[in-house]
Every structure is written in C-alpha cells, then in structure tokens.
Amino acid sequence: MRAIIYIMTKQKVALYRKYRPENFDQVVGQEHIVRILKNAVLEDKISHAYLFSGPRGTGKTSVARILAKAINCEKRTGHNPCGKCSVCKNIKEGQTMDLLEIDAASNRGIDEIRDLREKVKFAPTDSKFKVFIIDEVHMLTKEAFNALLKTLEEPPEHAIFVLATTEINKVPSTIISRCQRHDFKRIKLTEIVGRLITIAKSENIKIDDESLEMIAEAAEGGLRDALSILDQLSSTGLKSIKASDVEDMLGLTPHKTVYQFLKSILEGEQKKALKIAVKLTKEGSDIVIFTKSLEEFIGKLITAKVTGTDDIEGTKEQIEEIKGLTEKYELLDFTSLADGINWAQTNFKSGVEPGFILTLLAVSGKNKGKDLDNVKVPKPKTEIATNSKPSPVKDKRTNGQWQHALMEIKSKNNTLYAFMRVATPNFTKSELLLTFPYKFHKEKIEETKHKKMVEEIVAKVYGKDYQIKCNLAGNGNGGKGQVDNTNAASILGGELVED
C-alpha cells in the first residue's frame, strides 16, 4: 500500500499585516490624532461617528481597529487596549460580530447600506459597542450616502461609525458635518526609515541605510507601501539588499543622476546634461519616472528657496545639495526649469519617444525651459494595421502613452505599479497582452480587482477599451532557472496592498 505524503507550506504573513500597530502607542506619524483619541478613551467621551481622511497607507483603518478595541476592552487600565482579553483577541483575529468592516469600493449601493442599517439595530453580542468601519467611503453612491445619513443622524447608543477615505472632497458635506473629522498626514521619511530599521532587524533582513531611505521616499508618506516594498525585496532571496536592487525593482533613477542633470541645466552645461539623457535612454531607464523625480526635486528647491529647508523631506546629503543650489540660484531659475519639465511631461502623452523629449529638455540650456513651449515636437506616424504582434518599439501605444498609463497606476497603487512596470505590453485592436517575467506578478494582475483597475486606467489613457490578457516569459522564473523552494514559498505569500 502506497503512502501519500502531504507537505504543508506555511503561508508567509505580509509585513504590513504582521507589524500592524495593536495600540495607540505603536501608531507612527499621527501623534496629533492619537493624542485626541487617547483622551477621548480615558474620559469616556467617544463620538458616535468619526471620519478619518488622508493618503493611503497612513494608518486610518489600523487606528479605527485600535479604537474599537480600546472602547470595548474588558481589562483596559489606561488608554491602550490590553490585547489579551477575549474582546481584543477576537477583534485582532476577525472573529467578532461586533466589529464590521465594509469596503465601500465594492459595496457602494443603497442595498448594502440598507443591510447595514438593519445590522445597526442589533445590540452587540460580546462588547459594549458595535463598531462599523466603512473604508473608501467616498465610493458610495448618492443614494447610499443619503441612506447612511439617516443612520448617522439618529444612531443607537451602542453603535459607533468610523468612515475612512482617501478623497475627502468626494464625501458630501452633510456626512462630514455629522462626524468628528481627523486628517491623517503623510508620514515623515525619517519616521518611516526608523520603523523599517526596527522591522528589518526583527526579520533579519540585511539592508543598507541608503536602500531604506530610497524605499521610504518611494512610499510617498505611506508606511504600508514602504513595508510592502521591503517585503517584496526580502522575498527575492537576496542575501543583502543594496540601493541598486531597490532601483531595479521600482524603476528608480539614482538620486545623484537626478541632481547632476538638474545642476547641469542650471549651470548651462548642455553637454553634461545631454550625456546624462543619452546614457539613460541607452540603458533603457524609465524616462517618465525620471522626469517625475526631476519634478519632485525641483518642487523641493522651490519650497526651500521660499521657506527654507526645515520642512524638506530627504537625506542629509540631499538637504545639503538643496541648500547649495538655493544659495546659488534665484527662484525664477527653478520655476522656469519647472516649466520645462511640465512641457516634457505633457508631450509624453502624445506618444513621442520619451528619450527624444528628454534630449530637448537637456539642450534647452540656460533657457531652463522658458522657450520650450515654442518647440514643435514631431507627431508620431499613423499606425499601420497588421495581423502580426505589434513591436513595443514601433507601436506608439507602448511608448509615451504606456508610460503615462503606468504613472496613473502608480498614483492609485504603488505596489500594483511595481508589478506592471516589469510587464512587456503588446496591443492588438481590442486586446492588451501583458508578458511577465514572474508567475507571481502575472497571477496578481489576473486577480479580478487588479485587472479591472488596470483596464479602467488603460481605457482612460488610450480613450479605448482593451481586454487584458496575461502570459509568462519563458518558465516564469525571470529567466533565472530553477527557483529555490523556500524563496518561492515566501514570494507566493506576498500580498498586494490596497487602501
């Protein structure tokens, strides 16, 4: 009789979930909000409805869960939940009916809110309060908002609502007026780096300071995105993570290159700026992302020139570079160069080769972009219909427009962008074929919610609907041969972040 052996692989828990704050003292970068909530808990002055607004990954839902635990904790002695009682454990493990989390992005209609109103009527089963967290509340329909308003106006004493949104401008003023509003801010680079250092040590991840700073900068104030990037890097099997590894994964250009390019233009050194532009193009660097980095650096220069460097985010070296340039050049030098970068970004959308646009920007010299609006950029040739697969080089849709689509994806979801940027796109009349080097990337994009998001953004950029199909390049191991099973298990355990 043959014995069948089952090998169970423990799924890896994503870092952002593993290190989610469990009490108010563990929340990073939102002291102004935490202080108010701590006092409210201590003095037993809890509002019936809260509205948490702010960028993704800054702790809105985490703080909502902590608040739910704190007001229901059976053994709380101060402002923090004990984390050990049955209520705290059930909330952490998602095994309680007294905490209901709703994703308004996928439950946005009046029927879902009517169902919510019915659930509100029932008293808590094991807790003092029944807490309802509605994430991405701005996605609700007008009718759903009206139905929710009724509940917020006359809620039962046992019900507490926490509404979370990344787009406060889309939330009706009638809803806002019924809630205690708290605005979450982007977390400072130094605070993100500090948290990453702690977690890297705990996870035995060997990574240098420069890499951590690059991750924090790429996360754009979101700790969750930073942890997701660190998670992806640690899952590649690298013994030690360097800055070049971060650059490769995120498509970043080294800061030194950004600095040298801008400095060369400001100094009127056309030859130096042109050499950098040519080098980036030959190396296949993402020119659209490079100009985005230029834009961010120019923004810092303008801010520093007007208000000083006290509020500028960056490494010590970057701050010194900014001080040096602001002492040497006038505000007009920076704003005119900003005009040139804006001109370049506008022309990327036309389908013209980004490298050519960067070349024109480089040779603008001391004009610093002032006269670029008069430059006539040649329009790409009309596409010729063909039954064969279009070449990424010849098809304009895979050049400037594709880079624009990637930037749109990045603005919505930084981790999804990290996967999409490694895909090779090919267009037919009605389909977009994406070829991925790794099976993990392909499977993540094929998930319904991610595929839908990409299709919507592509339709927005191209003005036409394309059905997405995904396939693998070679064996799906990124061309690196056999994958180590332990590393593969960690890769498969990764999770894609949504706000």
C-alpha positions as CSV (number, residue, x, y, z in Angstrom):
1,M,0.0,0.0,0.0
2,R,1.5,3.3,-1.1
3,A,1.7,6.1,1.5
4,I,0.7,9.6,0.3
5,I,2.7,12.3,2.0
6,Y,1.3,15.8,2.1
7,I,3.8,18.6,2.6
8,M,2.2,21.6,4.2
9,T,3.8,25.0,3.5
10,K,3.1,27.7,6.0
11,Q,2.0,30.8,4.1
12,K,4.1,33.9,4.8
13,V,2.3,36.8,6.5
14,A,2.9,40.1,4.8
15,L,5.0,42.5,6.8
16,Y,2.4,45.2,6.8
17,R,-0.1,42.8,8.5
18,K,2.5,41.2,10.8
19,Y,3.6,44.6,12.1
20,R,0.2,46.4,12.1
21,P,0.0,48.6,15.3
22,E,-2.0,47.0,18.1
23,N,-2.3,50.0,20.4
24,F,-2.2,53.8,20.2
25,D,1.5,54.0,21.3
26,Q,2.6,51.9,18.3
27,V,1.0,54.2,15.7
28,V,3.7,56.0,13.6
29,G,3.4,59.6,12.5
30,Q,-0.1,60.6,13.6
31,E,0.5,61.9,17.1
32,H,-2.0,64.8,16.7
33,I,-4.8,62.3,16.1
34,V,-3.7,59.7,18.6
35,R,-3.5,62.2,21.4
36,I,-7.1,63.3,20.9
37,L,-8.4,59.7,20.7
38,K,-6.4,58.7,23.8
39,N,-8.0,61.4,25.8
40,A,-11.5,60.5,24.5
41,V,-11.0,56.9,25.6
42,L,-9.7,57.9,29.1
43,E,-12.5,60.4,29.7
44,D,-15.2,58.1,28.1
45,K,-16.1,60.8,25.6
46,I,-16.5,58.8,22.5
47,S,-18.2,60.3,19.4
48,H,-20.9,58.2,17.6
49,A,-19.2,58.9,14.2
50,Y,-15.6,59.5,13.1
51,L,-14.2,60.5,9.7
52,F,-10.6,59.6,9.0
53,S,-9.2,61.1,5.8
54,G,-5.8,61.1,4.3
55,P,-3.4,59.3,1.9
56,R,-3.3,55.6,1.6
57,G,-1.2,53.5,4.0
58,T,-1.0,56.2,6.8
59,G,-2.9,54.2,9.4
60,K,-6.6,55.0,9.0
61,T,-8.1,51.5,9.4
62,S,-5.4,50.5,11.9
63,V,-6.3,53.4,14.2
64,A,-10.0,52.5,13.7
65,R,-9.4,49.0,14.9
66,I,-7.4,50.1,17.8
67,L,-10.2,52.5,18.8
68,A,-12.7,49.6,18.5
69,K,-10.5,47.5,20.9
70,A,-9.9,50.3,23.3
71,I,-13.6,51.2,23.9
72,N,-14.6,47.5,24.2
73,C,-11.6,46.1,26.1
74,E,-12.5,44.2,29.2
75,K,-9.3,44.8,31.1
76,R,-8.1,48.2,29.9
77,T,-6.4,50.3,32.6
78,G,-5.2,53.3,30.6
79,H,-5.8,54.5,27.0
80,N,-4.5,51.3,25.3
81,P,-6.4,48.1,24.9
82,C,-4.9,45.2,26.9
83,G,-4.6,43.0,23.8
84,K,-5.1,39.9,26.0
85,C,-8.8,39.8,26.8
86,S,-11.3,37.8,24.6
87,V,-12.6,41.0,23.0
88,C,-9.1,42.2,22.0
89,K,-8.2,38.8,20.6
90,N,-11.4,38.4,18.7
91,I,-11.1,41.8,17.1
92,K,-7.5,41.1,16.1
93,E,-8.4,37.7,14.6
94,G,-11.5,39.0,12.9
95,Q,-13.7,36.6,14.9
96,T,-16.3,39.0,16.3
97,M,-19.7,40.2,15.1
98,D,-19.2,43.5,17.0
99,L,-16.7,44.9,14.5
100,L,-18.0,45.1,10.9
101,E,-15.6,46.3,8.2
102,I,-17.1,47.3,4.9
103,D,-15.2,48.1,1.7
104,A,-17.3,50.8,0.0
105,A,-15.4,50.3,-3.2
106,S,-17.2,47.0,-3.8
107,N,-20.2,47.6,-1.6
108,R,-21.3,51.0,-2.7
109,G,-25.0,50.7,-3.4
110,I,-28.1,51.6,-1.4
111,D,-28.9,47.9,-0.9
112,E,-25.6,47.4,1.0
113,I,-26.3,50.4,3.2
114,R,-29.9,49.3,3.9
115,D,-28.4,46.0,5.0
116,L,-26.0,47.9,7.2
117,R,-28.9,49.8,8.8
118,E,-30.6,46.6,9.7
119,K,-27.4,45.3,11.4
120,V,-27.1,48.5,13.3
121,K,-30.3,47.8,15.2
122,F,-29.0,44.7,16.8
123,A,-27.1,45.1,20.1
124,P,-23.5,43.9,20.5
125,T,-23.1,40.3,21.3
126,D,-19.9,40.4,23.4
127,S,-18.9,44.0,23.6
128,K,-20.1,47.4,24.9
129,F,-20.2,49.0,21.5
130,K,-20.8,47.7,17.9
131,V,-18.2,49.4,15.6
132,F,-18.8,49.8,11.9
133,I,-15.7,50.7,9.8
134,I,-16.5,51.9,6.2
135,D,-13.4,52.1,4.1
136,E,-13.2,54.2,1.0
137,V,-16.5,55.8,2.0
138,H,-16.2,58.3,-0.9
139,M,-17.1,55.5,-3.3
140,L,-20.7,55.2,-2.1
141,T,-23.4,56.3,-4.5
142,K,-25.6,59.4,-3.8
143,E,-28.5,57.2,-2.8
144,A,-26.3,55.2,-0.4
145,F,-24.9,58.4,1.2
146,N,-28.5,59.5,1.8
147,A,-29.4,56.2,3.4
148,L,-26.2,56.4,5.6
149,L,-27.0,60.0,6.6
150,K,-30.3,58.8,8.2
151,T,-28.3,56.3,10.4
152,L,-25.6,58.9,11.3
153,E,-28.3,61.4,12.4
154,E,-30.1,59.0,14.8
155,P,-27.7,56.1,15.7
156,P,-28.5,53.8,18.5
157,E,-26.3,54.3,21.6
158,H,-24.4,51.0,21.1
159,A,-23.3,51.9,17.5
160,I,-20.1,53.8,16.5
161,F,-19.1,54.5,12.9
162,V,-15.6,55.1,11.6
163,L,-15.6,56.3,8.0
164,A,-12.2,56.2,6.1
165,T,-11.4,57.9,2.8
166,T,-8.5,58.9,0.6
167,E,-10.6,61.5,-1.2
168,I,-12.4,63.7,1.3
169,N,-13.5,66.1,-1.4
170,K,-15.9,63.4,-2.7
171,V,-17.6,63.0,0.7
172,P,-20.9,65.1,1.0
173,S,-20.7,68.0,3.4
174,T,-23.8,66.5,5.1
175,I,-21.9,63.4,6.1
176,I,-18.8,65.3,7.2
177,S,-20.9,67.6,9.5
178,R,-22.2,64.5,11.3
179,C,-18.7,63.2,12.1
180,Q,-15.7,64.0,14.2
181,R,-13.1,64.6,11.5
182,H,-9.4,63.7,11.7
183,D,-7.0,64.3,8.9
184,F,-4.1,61.8,8.6
185,K,-0.9,63.2,7.2
186,R,1.9,61.6,5.2
187,I,4.4,60.0,7.5
188,K,7.8,61.7,7.6
189,L,10.7,60.0,5.8
190,T,12.7,59.8,9.0
191,E,9.8,58.1,10.8
192,I,9.3,55.5,8.0
193,V,13.1,54.8,8.0
194,G,13.1,54.3,11.7
195,R,10.2,51.8,11.6
196,L,11.8,50.0,8.6
197,I,15.1,49.6,10.6
198,T,13.3,48.1,13.5
199,I,11.4,45.6,11.3
200,A,14.4,44.7,9.2
201,K,16.4,43.8,12.3
202,S,13.5,41.8,13.7
203,E,13.2,39.9,10.3
204,N,16.9,39.5,9.9
205,I,16.8,41.4,6.6
206,K,20.2,42.8,5.7
207,I,19.7,46.2,4.0
208,D,21.8,49.3,4.0
209,D,20.7,52.8,5.1
210,E,20.6,54.2,1.5
211,S,18.2,51.5,0.4
212,L,15.9,52.1,3.4
213,E,15.8,55.8,2.6
214,M,15.0,55.1,-1.1
215,I,12.1,52.8,0.0
216,A,10.8,55.4,2.3
217,E,11.0,58.1,-0.4
218,A,9.3,55.8,-2.9
219,A,6.5,55.1,-0.4
220,E,5.5,58.8,-0.6
221,G,4.5,59.0,3.1
222,G,2.7,55.7,3.3
223,L,4.2,53.2,5.8
224,R,2.2,50.4,4.4
225,D,3.6,50.9,0.9
226,A,7.1,51.0,2.4
227,L,6.6,47.7,4.2
228,S,5.2,46.2,1.1
229,I,8.3,47.2,-0.9
230,L,10.6,45.9,1.8
231,D,8.5,42.6,1.8
232,Q,9.0,42.2,-2.0
233,L,12.7,42.9,-1.8
234,S,13.2,40.4,1.0
235,S,11.2,37.8,-1.0
236,T,13.7,37.8,-3.8
237,G,16.2,35.7,-1.9
238,L,18.9,38.4,-1.9
239,K,21.4,37.9,1.0
240,S,21.9,41.7,1.3
241,I,19.7,44.4,-0.3
242,K,21.6,47.3,-1.9
243,A,20.4,50.6,-3.4
244,S,20.7,49.1,-6.9
245,D,18.2,46.4,-6.0
246,V,15.7,49.0,-5.0
247,E,16.3,51.0,-8.1
248,D,15.8,47.9,-10.3
249,M,12.6,46.8,-8.7
250,L,11.0,50.2,-8.6
251,G,12.4,51.6,-11.8
252,L,14.0,54.4,-9.9
253,T,16.9,56.5,-11.2
254,P,19.7,57.1,-8.6
255,H,19.3,60.5,-6.9
256,K,22.8,61.5,-7.9
257,T,21.7,61.3,-11.6
258,V,18.7,63.5,-10.9
259,Y,20.8,66.0,-9.1
260,Q,23.6,66.1,-11.7
261,F,21.1,66.5,-14.6
262,L,19.3,69.5,-12.9
263,K,22.6,71.0,-11.8
264,S,24.0,70.8,-15.4
265,I,21.0,72.6,-16.9
266,L,21.1,75.3,-14.2
267,E,24.8,75.8,-14.9
268,G,24.2,75.9,-18.6
269,E,26.3,72.8,-19.1
270,Q,24.3,71.4,-22.1
271,K,27.0,68.8,-22.9
272,K,26.8,67.3,-19.4
273,A,23.0,67.2,-19.4
274,L,22.9,65.7,-22.8
275,K,25.3,62.9,-21.9
276,I,23.1,62.0,-18.9
277,A,20.0,62.0,-21.2
278,V,21.7,59.8,-23.8
279,K,23.0,57.4,-21.1
280,L,19.6,57.0,-19.5
281,T,18.0,56.3,-22.9
282,K,20.6,53.7,-23.9
283,E,20.3,51.9,-20.6
284,G,16.5,51.6,-21.1
285,S,15.7,53.7,-18.0
286,D,12.1,54.8,-17.4
287,I,12.3,58.4,-18.7
288,V,8.8,59.2,-17.5
289,I,9.7,58.2,-13.9
290,F,13.0,60.1,-14.2
291,T,11.2,63.3,-15.1
292,K,8.8,62.6,-12.2
293,S,11.9,62.6,-10.0
294,L,13.1,65.8,-11.6
295,E,9.7,67.3,-10.8
296,E,9.9,66.3,-7.1
297,F,13.4,67.6,-6.7
298,I,12.5,71.0,-8.4
299,G,9.5,71.2,-6.0
300,K,11.8,70.8,-3.1
301,L,14.1,73.5,-4.5
302,I,11.3,76.0,-4.9
303,T,10.0,75.3,-1.4
304,A,13.4,75.6,0.1
305,K,14.1,78.9,-1.7
306,V,10.9,80.4,-0.3
307,T,10.6,78.9,3.2
308,G,14.0,77.2,3.9
309,T,14.8,73.5,4.3
310,D,13.3,72.9,7.7
311,D,10.2,71.1,6.3
312,I,12.0,69.4,3.3
313,E,12.0,65.6,3.3
314,G,15.3,64.0,2.3
315,T,18.6,62.5,3.4
316,K,21.3,64.7,4.9
317,E,23.2,64.7,1.7
318,Q,20.1,65.7,-0.3
319,I,19.4,68.6,2.1
320,E,22.9,69.8,1.6
321,E,22.6,69.7,-2.2
322,I,19.3,71.6,-2.0
323,K,20.9,74.3,0.3
324,G,23.8,74.6,-2.2
325,L,21.6,75.2,-5.2
326,T,19.2,77.5,-3.4
327,E,22.1,79.7,-2.3
328,K,23.5,79.9,-5.9
329,Y,20.3,80.4,-8.0
330,E,17.2,82.5,-7.9
331,L,13.6,81.4,-7.7
332,L,13.0,82.3,-11.3
333,D,15.7,79.8,-12.3
334,F,13.8,77.0,-10.6
335,T,10.3,78.0,-11.8
336,S,11.4,78.3,-15.4
337,L,13.0,74.9,-15.2
338,A,9.8,73.5,-13.7
339,D,8.0,74.9,-16.8
340,G,10.4,72.8,-19.0
341,I,9.7,69.6,-17.0
342,N,6.0,70.3,-17.2
343,W,6.4,70.7,-21.0
344,A,8.2,67.3,-21.2
345,Q,5.5,65.5,-19.2
346,T,2.8,67.0,-21.4
347,N,4.5,65.7,-24.5
348,F,4.9,62.2,-23.1
349,K,1.2,61.7,-23.6
350,S,1.4,62.4,-27.3
351,G,3.2,59.1,-28.0
352,V,6.5,60.6,-28.9
353,E,9.6,58.7,-27.7
354,P,10.3,59.9,-24.2
355,G,14.1,59.8,-24.8
356,F,13.7,62.4,-27.5
357,I,11.7,64.7,-25.2
358,L,14.4,64.4,-22.5
359,T,17.1,65.3,-25.1
360,L,15.2,68.5,-26.0
361,L,14.9,69.4,-22.3
362,A,18.7,68.7,-21.8
363,V,19.8,71.1,-24.6
364,S,17.4,73.9,-23.5
365,G,20.5,75.1,-21.6
366,K,20.2,78.4,-19.8
367,N,16.7,78.9,-21.1
368,K,15.7,76.4,-18.4
369,G,12.6,75.5,-20.3
370,K,11.3,79.1,-20.9
371,D,11.3,78.7,-24.7
372,L,10.3,75.1,-24.9
373,D,6.7,75.9,-25.5
374,N,7.7,77.1,-28.9
375,V,9.4,73.8,-29.8
376,K,7.4,71.8,-32.3
377,V,7.6,68.1,-31.3
378,P,7.1,65.8,-34.4
379,K,3.9,63.8,-34.2
380,P,4.3,60.0,-34.4
381,K,3.4,58.3,-37.7
382,T,0.0,56.8,-38.1
383,E,-0.1,53.1,-37.2
384,I,-0.3,50.6,-40.0
385,A,-2.8,47.8,-39.5
386,T,-1.3,44.4,-39.2
387,N,-2.3,40.9,-38.1
388,S,1.1,40.2,-36.5
389,K,2.0,41.1,-32.9
390,P,3.0,44.8,-32.7
391,S,6.6,45.6,-31.7
392,P,7.0,47.6,-28.5
393,V,9.4,49.8,-30.3
394,K,7.3,50.6,-33.4
395,D,3.9,50.8,-31.7
396,K,3.4,54.3,-30.2
397,R,1.0,52.8,-27.7
398,T,3.9,51.1,-25.9
399,N,6.0,54.3,-25.6
400,G,4.8,57.6,-24.2
401,Q,1.2,56.6,-23.7
402,W,2.2,53.4,-21.9
403,Q,4.5,55.3,-19.5
404,H,1.6,57.7,-18.8
405,A,-0.7,54.7,-18.0
406,L,2.0,53.4,-15.6
407,M,2.1,56.7,-13.8
408,E,-1.7,56.7,-13.5
409,I,-1.4,53.2,-12.0
410,K,1.3,54.3,-9.6
411,S,-0.9,57.2,-8.3
412,K,-3.6,54.6,-7.4
413,N,-1.5,51.7,-6.1
414,N,2.3,51.8,-5.8
415,T,2.7,48.1,-5.4
416,L,0.5,47.3,-8.4
417,Y,2.7,49.7,-10.4
418,A,5.8,47.8,-9.3
419,F,4.3,44.6,-10.9
420,M,3.1,46.4,-14.0
421,R,6.3,48.1,-14.9
422,V,8.1,44.8,-15.4
423,A,5.4,43.7,-18.0
424,T,6.1,43.8,-21.7
425,P,2.9,45.3,-23.4
426,N,1.7,44.3,-26.8
427,F,-1.5,45.8,-28.3
428,T,-4.0,44.4,-30.9
429,K,-7.2,46.1,-32.0
430,S,-9.1,45.0,-28.9
431,E,-6.6,43.3,-26.5
432,L,-3.6,44.2,-24.4
433,L,-1.3,41.3,-24.0
434,L,1.0,41.6,-20.9
435,T,4.0,39.3,-20.7
436,F,5.5,38.9,-17.2
437,P,8.9,37.5,-16.1
438,Y,7.4,36.0,-12.9
439,K,4.4,33.8,-12.3
440,F,3.7,35.8,-9.1
441,H,3.3,39.0,-11.0
442,K,1.1,37.5,-13.6
443,E,-1.3,35.9,-11.1
444,K,-1.6,39.2,-9.1
445,I,-2.6,41.2,-12.2
446,E,-5.1,38.5,-13.2
447,E,-7.0,38.9,-9.9
448,T,-10.3,40.5,-10.8
449,K,-10.0,43.7,-8.7
450,H,-6.5,44.4,-10.0
451,K,-7.3,43.5,-13.6
452,K,-10.3,45.8,-13.5
453,M,-8.3,48.7,-12.2
454,V,-5.6,48.3,-14.9
455,E,-8.3,48.0,-17.7
456,E,-10.0,51.2,-16.4
457,I,-6.8,53.2,-16.4
458,V,-5.7,51.9,-19.8
459,A,-9.1,52.9,-21.2
460,K,-8.8,56.3,-19.6
461,V,-5.3,57.0,-21.1
462,Y,-5.9,55.5,-24.5
463,G,-9.5,56.5,-24.9
464,K,-10.4,53.0,-25.9
465,D,-11.3,49.7,-24.1
466,Y,-8.8,46.9,-24.2
467,Q,-9.3,43.5,-22.7
468,I,-6.2,42.4,-20.7
469,K,-4.6,39.0,-21.2
470,C,-1.5,37.9,-19.3
471,N,1.2,35.3,-20.1
472,L,4.6,34.3,-18.9
473,A,8.0,34.9,-20.5
474,G,9.8,31.5,-20.5
475,N,9.4,29.4,-17.4
476,G,8.1,32.3,-15.2
477,N,11.2,32.4,-13.1
478,G,12.5,35.7,-14.5
479,G,15.0,33.8,-16.7
480,K,17.0,32.7,-13.6
481,G,16.4,28.9,-13.9
482,Q,15.2,26.8,-11.0
483,V,13.8,28.7,-8.1
484,D,14.7,27.8,-4.5
485,N,11.5,26.3,-2.9
486,T,11.9,28.3,0.4
487,N,12.1,31.5,-1.6
488,A,9.2,30.6,-3.8
489,A,7.1,30.0,-0.8
490,S,7.8,33.4,0.5
491,I,7.1,35.0,-2.8
492,L,3.8,33.3,-3.1
493,G,2.9,34.5,0.4
494,G,3.2,38.1,-0.7
495,E,0.1,40.3,-0.8
496,L,-0.8,43.3,-2.9
497,V,-1.8,46.4,-1.0
498,E,-5.0,48.4,-1.4
499,D,-6.1,51.3,0.6
